[in-house]
């Protein structure tokens, strides 16, 4: 369908841009902002629970086509799942 083809294209564009951001597994990053669902072609949604992690740092553990998984240096939020963050909401930190 048109929607599926458009979504696949959006995902491919996001993947290219995520690679261009040069973030890697093992990098320490901070979530510095939230975003809108599908912002900048990110093929995912920003769940309200993700706001808990703004200003928090962790280590990148996975680079997925739909975002970046982070092992945070804080206890996980109760009832929180594992989230994939878009590269453009992350910054490298020491």
C-alpha positions in Angstrom: 0.0 0.0 0.0 1.0 3.6 -0.3 1.3 3.9 3.5 3.6 0.9 3.8 5.9 2.1 0.9 6.0 5.6 2.4 6.8 4.2 5.9 9.6 2.0 4.5 11.1 5.0 2.7 10.9 7.1 5.9 12.6 4.3 7.8 15.4 4.1 5.2 16.0 7.8 5.3 16.0 7.8 9.1 18.6 4.9 9.1 20.9 6.8 6.8 20.7 9.9 9.0 21.2 7.9 12.2 24.4 6.4 10.7 25.6 9.9 9.7 25.2 11.0 13.3 28.2 8.8 14.1 26.9 7.5 17.4 28.2 4.0 18.3 27.5 1.2 20.7 29.5 2.0 23.8 29.2 5.8 23.5 27.9 7.6 26.6 25.0 9.9 25.6 22.5 12.1 27.3 18.9 12.5 26.3 18.5 16.2 26.0 15.0 16.7 24.6 11.8 15.0 23.6 10.4 14.9 20.1 7.2 14.5 18.1 6.1 11.1 16.8 7.9 10.4 13.5 9.9 13.7 13.8 12.7 13.9 11.2 11.5 10.6 9.7 12.0 8.7 13.0 9.8 5.6 12.5 8.6 5.4 16.1 6.6 7.2 18.7 7.7 9.2 21.8 6.0 7.6 24.8 5.2 9.8 27.8 7.4 7.6 30.0 10.4 8.5 27.9 10.3 12.1 29.4 11.7 10.5 32.6 15.0 10.1 30.8 15.5 13.7 29.6 18.7 14.9 31.2 19.8 11.4 32.1 22.9 9.7 30.7 23.7 6.1 29.7 25.6 3.9 27.4 24.4 3.0 23.9 23.7 -0.8 23.8 21.9 -1.2 20.4 21.6 0.7 17.1 18.3 -0.3 15.6 16.5 0.9 12.4 13.8 2.5 14.7 16.1 4.2 17.2 18.9 3.7 19.8 18.7 1.7 22.9 20.5 3.0 26.0 21.5 1.4 29.3 20.8 4.3 31.7 22.9 4.9 34.8 19.8 5.2 37.0 17.2 2.6 38.2 14.6 2.0 35.5 11.3 3.8 35.9 8.6 1.6 37.5 6.4 0.2 34.7 8.8 1.6 32.2 9.7 -0.6 29.2 12.8 -0.4 27.1 12.8 2.5 24.7 14.5 3.4 21.5 15.5 7.0 21.3 16.1 9.0 18.1 19.6 10.0 17.4 18.7 13.7 17.2 17.5 13.7 20.9 20.9 12.4 22.1 24.3 14.1 22.7 27.6 12.6 23.5 28.8 13.2 27.0 31.9 12.3 28.9 
